[in-house]
Structure formats: structure tokens, C-alpha cells
Amino acid sequence: MVDVDPSLRRELESLNRFLRVKPLYFDFDEGVFVWLDTRLIPFKEVYRRTADYRRVARAIVDMEIRGAPAIGVAAAYGLALAAAEAASRGGDGFMEAVSEARRRIESTRPTAYNLFWATASVYNAVAEAYRKSGLDAAVRAGLEEATRIYVEDVKGNVEIGRVGSRLLESGDTVLTHCNTGALATAGFGTALGVIRYAWMEGKDISVVTTETRPVLQGARLNVWELRKEGIPFKLIVDSAAGLVMSRGMVSKAIVGADRIVSTGHTANKIGTYMVALAARRHGVPFYVAAPASTFQLDAGPEAIVIEERSPDEVRGVISEAGYVRITLGDVEAYNPSFDVTPPDLITAFITDRGVIEPPFDVNIKRALEG
Ligand SMILES: CSC[C@H]1O[C@H](OP(=O)(O)O)[C@H](O)[C@@H]1O
């Protein structure tokens, strides 16, 4: 039994009413981190569990866990587990071991800012507690900080939903790209959280989701979530986004983000930039929904690192039969996992601190630093 402040445990319990599914959580009785392996969705629902931070890191690299906020929560609990492991070996080299774990976790995926924000928060909590009160306090501090990050993600998502739902009305058809729902966060969602919240408020909306090649977060994860919620939707191939907007089939577009910098330049799943271009061409409002933990306020677009993943993701797809190749195995493939949408194509940011409108280089800092 691993313990944290009882008030934190009570707050966790109070959030269950918002959680449509618990895609990742910490099992305090067993002292392990638990997650739903999103690579198998919608065909199978398999939960994984571990007390080893190295296994959490691999789950992030392999996209068992994916989505900027979910990656942040997993990184936080992974580093907390690393502190517990290091403490079990005694005090010698404790902070060196925690620093090594931090480096390993931060080497998993480079684009989502939530990951680095989360590891810094947990590392600082562990280091401060260790300096003041020793090993046991450091382990507890790490787990408590990770749990606070989890709680804040759920609460922040619900606030994003509440704020964003005001921008939607019955009759809207909302286009979304990639998965930004429960399976990308601690359990409610950002862009898909706005759609979920509006639906929960009784707004008669529908969704157009792109399939989101190559990993098919739309065709696999959005389909699973929207079907569970009973929200009407159509699935389209990524390259149909322009046509559906040209035909007036979409009234608004809402996407998530992996990193938003001080100028408003936004890194998100590959294909987002093209959706934004089509939205501008056809007068469709284009919103980016993200929590404060996705914003990097001390940097501009030069800080955005675009992850390049295995060419095999382009050469095949995850299907009901597992990975299926769709071309020759030796084809040269280029697989940037994200692109950057410039601020002039973004109508507004929907955040847990409210809606942020242009000029973004002024208003982002004003909303988030205040
Ligand atoms: C709630 S933001 C999720 C964000 O993360 C996704 O990337 P990936 O599936 O590669 O982790 C995508 O960019 C989503 O918008």
C-alpha cells in the first residue's frame, strides 16, 4: 500500500463522475501504474501495469500511451516510480538515479511539451522533499506531485470542455483531427472534451473525424470514443478534409496540440496544418484546445522539435489483424509525426484559463502568466 495525502485520494474519487474511461491511473494498493494500450483499440481493450519506469518509457515510445496530456501524466508517474525504486536501494546515489530516470523518460518523444513540464514538476518535488526530509518524504512527494498532475489534467479538461462548449451550438458539425479525447489525456479530453461536454449539455452536434494516418488515431480511437458516447459522426480519409469544408459539411474545426509556443505557433498531429489551411480557405473557424501545460511560454517556434517516427508506420497500418503492410517493405518512407500551424490560421485557443484570441503573442502570456 502506497500512501499519499488523503485529501488527494478524495479528490481523485470525486473526479470519477467525469471519467468516461480510465485510460491510465495509479493503483495505490499495488503501487503500480496502469494504462490502456491504445495500439489495440478499438479491437481489444487491454490494460498494462508496471512498477518499472523503464516500462512506462517504452509504452510512451511505442505509443501504447499517446496524446500530449496522457504522456505528461505517464511521465510524471514514471518518474515517481523511479524515485521509489531508487529509494529502495538506499540513499547512496538517490538523486543521480532519479536524474537518470528523468533523462530516460525525456528521451522518449520530443514534441509534446507536457512531458517535459511533468518531469520537471515531479523532479523538483522529489529533490525538495529529499533535501528537507530524506528518502521517504521524497518518494511520497513524487507520487503526490504526479497525482496532482493527474487531477489537474482531468479538472483542466473539464474546464476546457465547459469553456469550449460555449462556442458550439445545436446543429454544428465539428471536424476534428487525431484523437484528443479520453485516450489522449487522463480521461476526459481536450478538443474531443469540448465535443463531449457540449453533447453532455444536450447540444445536438455531430462530428467529422479524419482517420489520421499513419497511426489512425481518428479511425481507431475517435471511433471508439464517439461510439461509446453515442455522438453521431462520420469518418473521412485525411485528404477529404478540404472537400467536406468546400461543400459546407463542417461548421467548426477543433484540434488538440502537443506544444504551443509564445507566438501561438502550434505543433500538432501531422495533417493539422492542412486542415487549418482548408478551414481558412472556406471560412470555417479553426480552434485549438489545450491545457496550460501544453504551452511553452519562454520560447518561439524554433523550440518545436518535430518527431520523426519509424517509416514502418507509413508502410503499413494497425488493423484488426494487427500490423498489416500496405506497400513494399523496402520503400523509402518519410514519417514526420507532427506539423506546425502558424497563428494566423488559428481562430482562438480554448484553454482551462478561458478562450485566448489574437494577438496571441500578447494574449497567451496575459492569460497564462497572470
Ligand atoms: C490531447 S492532445 C493529443 C495530441 O497528441 C497526438 O499525438 P500522438 O497521438 O502522436 O501522441 C495528437 O497530436 C493530438 O492532437
Ligand as a Chemical Component Dictionary entry (heavy atoms), coordinates in Angstrom:
data_LIG
# 
_chem_comp.id                   LIG 
_chem_comp.type                 NON-POLYMER 
_chem_comp.pdbx_formal_charge   0 
_chem_comp.three_letter_code    LIG 
# 
loop_
_chem_comp_atom.comp_id 
_chem_comp_atom.atom_id 
_chem_comp_atom.alt_atom_id 
_chem_comp_atom.type_symbol 
_chem_comp_atom.charge 
_chem_comp_atom.model_Cartn_x 
_chem_comp_atom.model_Cartn_y 
_chem_comp_atom.model_Cartn_z 
_chem_comp_atom.pdbx_ordinal 
LIG C1 C1 C 0 -4.957 15.956 -26.309 1  
LIG S1 S1 S 0 -3.692 16.374 -27.357 2  
LIG C2 C2 C 0 -3.351 14.920 -28.183 3  
LIG C3 C3 C 0 -2.383 15.185 -29.326 4  
LIG O1 O1 O 0 -1.361 14.198 -29.289 5  
LIG C4 C4 C 0 -1.450 13.473 -30.501 6  
LIG O2 O2 O 0 -0.228 12.988 -30.937 7  
LIG P1 P1 P 0 0.169  11.441 -30.669 8  
LIG O3 O3 O 0 -1.060 10.615 -30.896 9  
LIG O4 O4 O 0 1.272  11.183 -31.675 10 
LIG O5 O5 O 0 0.668  11.396 -29.240 11 
LIG C5 C5 C 0 -2.020 14.461 -31.475 12 
LIG O6 O6 O 0 -1.068 15.408 -31.884 13 
LIG C6 C6 C 0 -3.096 15.054 -30.632 14 
LIG O7 O7 O 0 -3.612 16.272 -31.090 15 
# 
loop_
_chem_comp_bond.comp_id 
_chem_comp_bond.atom_id_1 
_chem_comp_bond.atom_id_2 
_chem_comp_bond.value_order 
_chem_comp_bond.pdbx_ordinal 
LIG C1 S1 SING 1  
LIG S1 C2 SING 2  
LIG C2 C3 SING 3  
LIG C3 O1 SING 4  
LIG C3 C6 SING 5  
LIG O1 C4 SING 6  
LIG C4 O2 SING 7  
LIG C4 C5 SING 8  
LIG O2 P1 SING 9  
LIG P1 O3 DOUB 10 
LIG P1 O4 SING 11 
LIG P1 O5 SING 12 
LIG C5 O6 SING 13 
LIG C5 C6 SING 14 
LIG C6 O7 SING 15 
# 
